[in-house]
């Protein structure tokens, strides 16, 4: 019997969380996508136009002393500030959107990756359990064989840790570097 080790289901959960391939993630993608198209596209436009018109002219009379004047005929300064806001929805996107295809493709890839991870973790987990049992029930191993099996046990633990971000060993009292074979206890007679 294995003392205080995580169940295979718990190891599966940790591996899926670590690889970010949980079914909840795909469901969240779909939920957010549905909301995305109900929000309108908002456009804001600003137009600033400054005009300056200055016209100088020479005017006057030639009779009566011939006086000429130079001065502005017209000086004008205009500042035009315009803005606009538009809100649009694409009704087609509300019913069917191309992003759905992208999510479907990503979803299939995520499911395939999740299945591969689950299969690998399961194989490692039960190979490790089998090795624990061998070390416990076959105490009369020669030293070389025992060391090889202990090293393989440590290797399997490290591989499971690599799939779970180290959570397996942190939650496994028997996974410490002790020679108790990862918490395996002798069966009761």
Secondary structure by P-SEA (a helix, b strand, c coil): cccccccaaaaaaaaaaaacccaaaaaaaaaaaaacccccbbbbbbbbbbbbbbbbbbbbbccccccccccccbbbbbbbbbbbbbbbbccccccccaaaaaaaaaaaaaaaaaaaaaaaaaaaaaaaaaaaaaaaacccccaaaaaaaaaaaaaaaaaaaaacccccccccccccccccccccccccc
